[in-house]
Amino acid sequence: METDVLVVGGGLGGVAAALTAVRLGRRVVLTESTDWLGGQLTSQLVPPDEHPWIEQYAASGYAELRRRIRDYYRRNYPLTPEAAADPLLDPGLGVVSRFCHEPRVAAAVLAEMLAPWEASGRLVVYLEHEPIAAATTGDEIEAVTLRDLRTGAERTVSATYVVDATELGDLLELGGVEHVIGAEGRSETGELHAPDVANPLDQQAFSWCFALEHRPGEDHTIDRPASYEHWRDTVAPFWPGSQLSWTDVVPVTLEQREWRLLDANPAQRAPFSLWRYRQILASSNFVDKAIPDVTVVNWPQLDYWEQPLLPDPSDALAASRELSLSFLYWMQTEGGYPGLRLRPDVTGTADGLAKAPYIREARRIQAEFTVLEQHVGVEARPDGAGSEVFADSVGLGRYRIDLHPSTAGRSYVDIEAYPFQIPLGALIPVRVDNLLPANKNIGTTHITNGCYRLHPVEWSIGEAVGALVSFCLTEGLSPRKVRNDPTHLADYQRLLTDTLGTRIAWPEEIRTHRD
């Protein structure tokens, strides 16, 4: 098969890249390793982490996705009149975001957004396909071979442009694209919070999430996991005790805190219940009270840190699932809540765990420009200066620099960051001309990945990449030439702002905003 654009990876960045490119007239093939599009929002079971200005400053496609999800609930669910009339309907009323919802609804809406383009024949989507090889010639990726995970059949797709939107940056490895894994050293980057010495095996913990409802008076205790004793008796260097407990540390201060499952505990630095943290269905929103409260368990207790995911993820993935099941079993037994019931219908799986692990850190391209802590971190910037202003900005984002405990035994790095821009230079590899990243694999560091890895930023990256490849195909230019020529750069940025409605600069009062 031949196409203009091949997008490998159907997370938010991949969908955004494919949707933008096809809307701009390109032929696109989009692949995804699971049977749901949406990545961290759906198959990884993570409600969106969003900034306070998301309703006004979301990328155009991301704003459409949010609007369509709300409309889906209004059309199909028995909402109370108050919930149905709320323009900012929040189906789950979770704490982590102002907009928590079921992953299967997001997956259905993403499929709706792509459906007319599939019907036109300009977009082809291959679900449950993974990349297994990349053919290269000089500084270009000529084709990618994919394996159908259901049948084992292989197909090769050649494309003018290839987008790596995989969760771990798989094409960087397969295609021999220069990249980095793990943590850079302070002597290399000058970052305040980087470790002294670079360590490729120093990678953020990842989590295998699951969904629960609570049925008091019933017993839904799962079988005792094989590694339960290991996790009950192991004390990580960054934890105050067993990971199978209600006790952890405050990420910002590293003070000990004590959670409660169903109630707040403000005296112990837990201002809300664990249950409400990532609640995705709130019964109070519905007339039919048969719809229960449902929460996603993506809590600190699930952070898997014993082995890094890269370069070989197999052992770590299996062990992470055991940790998640061990914590569930602990909550049902020693934790005192046998009525906790897995919801495999919510996760779209047989066992109730998410289709895929929640991955916080991937391979990252060696880019023409690398975003450092000095560009976005409050402590690393001159007092009150706000984030760095990038002349080649292609989108916006905002999140704290949030690193979970690492496989090197380091604790949280959770520090304040200014609202920031996405520079085009961070999307362009130092050598390869026709491959672009569209997930957590852009030109950030181990530190700045901590604020560039969230849902709306990933979508913005994908939208910028989809527009870039379309612009390059129209003008006969390479991405590198677009960035390095002021006239071409300005024309491309006008495509983003005037045609797509993308915002690429924060108002000054937001760019300098502090928590």
C-alpha positions in Angstrom: 0.0 0.0 0.0 1.1 3.5 -0.8 -0.1 6.7 0.8 0.8 10.3 1.5 1.0 10.0 5.2 1.4 6.9 7.4 0.6 7.5 11.1 1.7 4.6 13.3 0.0 4.8 16.7 -3.7 5.8 17.3 -3.4 7.8 20.5 -4.5 11.4 20.7 -1.5 12.6 18.9 -1.9 10.0 16.1 -5.6 10.7 15.7 -5.0 14.5 15.6 -2.2 14.1 13.0 -4.3 11.8 10.8 -7.5 13.9 11.1 -5.7 17.2 10.4 -3.8 15.8 7.4 -6.9 14.2 5.8 -9.0 17.3 6.4 -6.2 19.2 4.5 -6.6 16.9 1.5 -4.1 14.2 2.1 -4.4 10.4 1.9 -3.7 8.9 5.3 -3.2 5.4 6.8 -3.6 5.3 10.6 -2.7 2.2 12.6 -3.2 1.3 16.3 -2.1 -1.6 18.3 -5.3 -2.0 20.4 -8.9 -2.0 19.2 -9.6 1.5 20.6 -8.3 4.8 19.3 -7.3 7.4 21.9 -4.3 6.1 23.7 -4.0 7.5 27.2 -7.6 8.8 27.1 -9.1 5.4 26.3 -7.1 2.2 26.1 -4.8 3.4 29.0 -7.8 4.5 31.0 -6.6 8.0 32.1 -9.2 10.8 32.3 -7.8 14.0 30.8 -5.3 16.2 32.8 -6.1 19.7 31.7 -5.1 23.3 32.4 -7.5 26.0 33.8 -7.9 27.7 30.4 -8.7 24.6 28.4 -12.2 25.8 27.5 -10.8 28.9 25.7 -7.3 27.7 24.6 -7.7 24.1 23.5 -6.4 23.1 20.0 -9.3 23.2 17.6 -9.6 19.4 17.2 -9.3 18.8 20.9 -12.1 21.3 21.6 -14.2 19.5 19.1 -13.5 16.1 20.8 -14.5 17.5 24.2 -17.7 19.1 22.8 -18.6 15.8 21.0 -18.1 13.8 24.2 -20.5 16.0 26.1 -23.0 15.8 23.3 -22.7 12.0 23.3 -23.8 11.9 27.0 -26.6 14.3 26.3 -27.9 12.2 23.4 -27.6 8.8 25.0 -27.6 9.0 28.8 -30.5 9.7 31.3 -29.0 12.9 32.6 -30.7 15.0 35.2 -32.1 18.3 33.8 -29.4 20.2 35.6 -26.6 18.1 34.2 -28.0 18.1 30.7 -28.3 21.9 30.7 -24.8 22.4 32.0 -22.6 23.7 29.1 -19.5 22.3 31.1 -21.1 18.9 31.7 -18.7 16.7 33.7 -20.0 13.1 33.7 -17.6 11.9 36.4 -17.1 14.9 38.7 -13.6 13.7 39.3 -11.0 15.9 41.1 -8.2 15.5 38.6 -10.0 17.4 35.8 -13.1 19.4 35.2 -14.1 16.8 32.6 -13.9 13.2 33.6 -15.7 10.6 31.4 -15.7 6.9 30.4 -13.0 5.8 28.0 -15.4 3.9 25.8 -17.3 7.1 25.1 -14.2 8.9 24.0 -13.3 5.9 21.8 -16.8 6.0 20.2 -16.5 9.8 19.6 -13.0 9.5 18.0 -14.4 6.8 15.7 -17.3 9.2 14.8 -14.8 12.0 14.0 -12.9 9.7 11.6 -15.9 7.9 10.0 -16.7 10.3 7.1 -13.0 10.3 6.1 -12.9 6.5 6.1 -16.1 6.4 4.0 -14.4 8.7 1.5 -11.5 6.3 1.1 -9.0 8.9 1.9 -8.4 7.5 5.4 -7.7 3.8 6.1 -7.6 2.7 9.8 -5.9 -0.5 10.8 -6.7 -1.4 14.4 -4.8 -4.1 16.3 -1.7 -3.7 14.1 1.8 -3.1 15.4 4.9 -2.0 13.6 7.6 -4.7 13.3 10.1 -3.2 10.7 11.0 0.0 9.0 12.8 0.2 5.7 15.1 3.2 5.3 17.1 4.8 2.5 19.6 7.4 3.5 17.8 9.9 5.7 14.3 8.8 4.9 11.9 6.1 6.1 10.6 4.4 3.0 8.1 2.0 4.4 6.9 0.4 7.6 5.8 -3.3 7.9 2.9 -3.9 10.3 1.6 -7.2 11.8 -2.1 -7.9 12.4 -2.2 -9.0 16.0 -5.4 -11.0 15.4 -4.2 -13.0 12.4 -0.4 -12.6 12.2 -0.6 -11.4 8.7 1.8 -8.7 7.6 1.4 -5.7 5.4 3.9 -3.0 4.3 2.9 0.6 3.8 5.1 3.1 2.0 4.5 6.8 2.5 5.9 10.2 1.7 5.8 11.1 5.4 5.7 8.8 8.4 4.5 9.9 11.8 5.6 8.0 14.9 2.7 8.4 17.3 3.4 5.1 19.2 3.4 5.1 23.0 7.1 4.2 23.3 8.5 5.7 20.1 8.8 2.3 18.4 9.7 3.7 14.9 12.7 5.5 16.3 14.2 2.2 17.2 13.0 0.3 14.1 14.1 3.1 11.7 17.4 3.9 13.3 16.4 7.4 14.2 18.7 9.1 16.7 17.0 9.2 20.0 17.4 9.3 23.8 15.9 7.2 26.6 16.0 7.8 30.3 17.5 10.8 32.1 20.0 13.2 30.8 22.7 14.5 33.2 22.9 18.0 34.6 26.3 18.5 33.0 24.6 17.9 29.6 21.4 20.0 30.0 22.1 22.4 32.9 18.7 21.6 34.3 18.2 22.2 38.0 16.4 19.0 38.7 18.3 16.6 36.3 20.4 13.9 38.0 24.1 14.6 38.2 24.9 11.9 35.7 22.9 10.7 32.7 21.2 7.3 33.2 19.3 5.7 30.3 17.6 3.3 32.7 16.3 6.2 34.9 12.7 6.3 33.6 9.4 7.3 35.1 7.2 4.7 36.6 4.2 3.6 34.6 0.9 2.2 35.7 -1.6 -0.4 34.7 -5.0 1.1 35.5 -8.4 -0.4 36.2 -12.0 0.7 36.8 -14.1 0.0 39.9 -17.5 0.4 41.4 -18.3 -0.2 45.1 -21.1 -2.5 46.2 -21.3 -2.5 50.0 -22.3 -5.8 51.5 -21.1 -7.8 48.5 -17.9 -9.8 48.1 -16.1 -9.4 44.8 -12.6 -10.4 46.0 -10.3 -11.5 43.2 -8.0 -14.5 43.4 -4.8 -13.8 45.3 -2.1 -12.7 42.8 1.0 -14.7 42.7 3.3 -11.8 43.6 1.0 -10.4 46.4 3.5 -11.1 49.2 6.3 -9.5 47.2 4.4 -6.2 46.8 3.0 -6.3 50.3 6.4 -6.7 51.9 8.5 -4.5 49.6 9.4 -1.0 50.6 10.5 1.3 47.8 13.2 3.8 48.6 10.8 6.7 48.0 7.8 5.2 50.0 7.2 5.5 53.7 6.1 1.8 53.9 4.5 -0.9 51.8 3.1 0.3 48.5 0.0 -1.8 49.3 -1.4 0.7 51.8 -3.3 4.0 52.0 0.0 5.8 52.8 2.2 7.7 50.3 3.9 11.0 50.0 2.9 14.5 48.8 4.7 14.8 45.4 5.6 18.4 45.9 6.9 18.3 49.4 7.5 14.6 49.9 5.7 14.7 53.2 3.9 11.6 54.3 0.1 11.5 53.8 -2.7 9.1 54.6 -5.5 8.5 52.2 -9.0 7.2 52.8 -10.9 5.4 50.0 -14.3 7.1 50.3 -13.6 10.1 52.5 -11.3 13.1 52.6 -8.6 13.2 55.3 -7.4 16.9 55.2 -5.6 16.5 58.6 -3.3 14.0 56.9 -2.8 16.1 53.7 -5.4 14.2 51.7 -8.0 16.9 50.9 -10.3 14.5 48.9 -11.0 10.8 48.8 -9.0 8.5 46.5 -12.3 7.4 45.0 -13.1 10.9 43.7 -9.7 11.5 42.4 -10.4 10.0 38.9 -14.1 9.3 39.2 -15.5 8.9 35.6 -19.2 8.4 36.4 -21.1 10.2 39.1 -24.5 8.8 39.9 -25.7 12.2 40.9 -25.6 13.3 37.2 -28.2 10.7 36.2 -32.0 10.3 36.7 -31.5 6.5 36.6 -29.7 5.8 39.8 -28.9 2.3 38.6 -25.9 4.0 37.0 -23.3 3.8 39.9 -20.3 5.9 40.7 -17.4 4.5 38.8 -13.7 5.4 39.4 -10.5 4.7 37.6 -7.6 3.5 39.8 -4.6 5.4 38.6 -3.2 6.2 42.0 0.4 6.3 43.3 0.1 2.8 44.6 0.1 1.5 41.0 3.4 3.1 40.0 5.6 0.3 38.7 9.3 1.2 39.3 11.3 -2.0 39.7 12.3 -2.3 36.0 12.4 0.2 33.2 10.2 -0.2 30.1 13.0 0.5 27.7 14.8 -1.0 25.9 12.8 -4.2 26.5 9.4 -3.8 28.1 8.2 -7.4 28.3 9.1 -8.2 31.9 8.1 -4.8 33.3 4.7 -5.0 31.6 3.9 -8.4 33.2 5.1 -7.3 36.6 3.1 -4.1 36.4 -0.1 -6.0 36.0 0.7 -8.1 39.0 1.3 -4.9 41.1 -2.1 -3.5 40.0 -4.0 -6.8 40.9 -2.1 -7.0 44.2 -3.2 -3.5 45.2 -6.8 -4.4 44.3 -6.6 -7.6 46.3 -5.2 -5.7 49.2 -8.0 -3.1 49.1 -10.6 -6.0 49.1 -9.0 -7.9 51.9 -6.6 -6.1 54.3 -8.0 -2.7 53.2 -11.5 -3.7 54.2 -13.5 -3.3 51.0 -14.6 -6.6 49.6 -17.4 -4.9 47.7 -14.9 -3.3 45.2 -15.9 -4.7 41.8 -13.9 -4.6 38.6 -15.7 -3.1 35.6 -14.4 -4.9 32.5 -17.2 -3.4 30.5 -15.7 0.0 31.2 -12.2 -1.0 30.2 -13.3 -3.1 27.2 -11.3 -6.1 28.4 -12.1 -9.5 29.8 -10.1 -9.0 33.1 -11.0 -5.4 34.0 -7.6 -4.0 33.6 -7.0 -1.4 30.9 -6.2 -2.5 27.4 -2.7 -1.0 27.7 -0.5 0.4 30.4 -0.4 4.2 31.1 3.1 5.1 29.9 4.6 8.4 31.0 7.9 8.4 29.2 9.1 7.0 25.9 12.0 7.2 23.5 12.6 10.9 22.5 14.0 12.1 19.3 17.3 13.9 19.2 15.8 17.1 17.8 16.8 20.3 16.1 15.8 22.0 19.3 15.3 20.4 22.8 13.0 21.9 25.4 14.8 22.3 28.7 13.7 23.1 32.2 15.3 26.5 31.7 12.6 27.2 29.0 9.5 26.4 31.1 10.3 25.8 34.8 9.4 28.6 37.2 12.4 28.0 39.5 14.8 27.8 36.5 13.6 31.1 34.9 14.3 34.7 35.9 11.7 35.7 38.5 8.3 36.4 36.9 9.6 36.1 33.3 7.1 33.5 32.2 8.0 30.7 29.8 10.3 31.1 26.8 8.7 32.7 23.8 9.5 30.5 20.7 9.4 32.1 17.3 8.6 28.7 15.8 5.7 28.0 18.1 3.0 25.6 16.8 0.8 25.1 19.8 0.3 25.6 23.5 0.3 23.6 26.7 0.3 23.9 30.4 1.1 21.4 33.2 3.4 21.1 36.1 6.7 19.4 35.6 5.4 16.1 37.1 7.7 13.1 37.2 6.6 10.1 39.1 9.1 7.9 41.0 11.7 6.5 38.7 13.3 3.2 38.0 16.6 4.6 39.5 14.9 4.9 42.9 14.4 8.7 42.8 11.2 10.1 44.3 8.8 12.5 42.7 10.0 15.6 40.9 6.9 17.8 40.9 7.7 21.4 40.3 5.9 24.5 39.0 6.0 25.3 35.3 4.7 28.3 33.3 2.2 27.9 30.5 4.3 27.0 27.5 4.5 26.8 23.8 5.4 23.8 21.6 8.4 24.8 19.4 8.5 23.3 15.9 12.2 22.5 16.4 11.3 19.9 19.0 9.3 18.0 16.3 12.1 17.7 13.8 14.8 15.0 14.1 18.4 16.0 13.7 18.9 13.8 10.6 15.8 12.0 9.2 13.8 14.1 6.9 10.4 12.5 6.6 9.6 11.1 10.1 7.9 13.3 12.7 7.0 12.4 16.3 3.4 12.9 17.6 3.4 11.5 21.1 5.7 11.6 24.1 8.7 11.2 21.7 9.3 14.8 20.8 12.5 16.8 21.7 12.1 17.2 25.4 14.3 15.9 28.2 13.5 13.5 31.0 12.5 16.6 33.0 10.4 18.6 30.5 8.7 15.5 29.3 7.0 15.7 32.7 4.9 18.7 31.5 4.7 17.9 27.7 3.2 14.4 28.1 -0.5 15.3 28.9 -3.6 14.8 26.8 -4.2 18.3 25.3 -0.5 18.8 24.6 -0.3 15.4 22.8 -3.3 16.4 20.6 -1.7 19.8 19.8 1.5 18.1 18.8 -0.4 15.8 16.5 -2.4 18.6 15.0 0.8 20.6 14.3 2.4 17.5 12.7 -0.6 16.8 10.5 -0.7 20.3 9.3 3.1 20.3 8.7 3.2 17.3 6.5 0.3 18.6 4.4 2.0 22.0 4.1 5.3 20.3 3.1 3.5 18.2 0.4 1.8 21.3 -1.0 4.9 23.4 -1.1 7.5 20.7 -1.9 9.5 21.5 1.2 11.0 19.5 4.0 10.0 20.2 7.6 13.6 21.4 8.3 13.3 24.0 5.5 10.0 25.2 6.8 11.4 25.8 10.2 14.7 27.4 9.0 13.2 29.8 6.5 11.2 32.7 8.0 8.9 33.1 5.1 8.0 29.4 4.9 7.6 29.3 8.7 5.2 32.2 8.7 3.1 30.6 5.9 2.9 27.4 7.9 2.0 29.2 11.1 -0.8 31.0 9.2 -2.1 27.6 8.1 -2.3 26.7 11.8 -3.8 29.9 13.0 -6.0 31.1 10.1 -7.2 27.8 8.6 -7.3 25.5 11.6 -7.9 28.0 14.4 -4.8 26.9 16.4 -3.5 29.3 19.0 0.3 29.4 19.1 0.8 32.2 21.7 -0.5 32.8 25.2 -1.7 36.2 26.3 1.0 37.7 28.5 -1.0 37.4 31.7 -1.3 33.6 31.2 2.3 33.1 29.9 3.6 34.5 33.2 0.9 32.8 35.4 2.0 31.0 38.5 0.1 28.5 40.7 
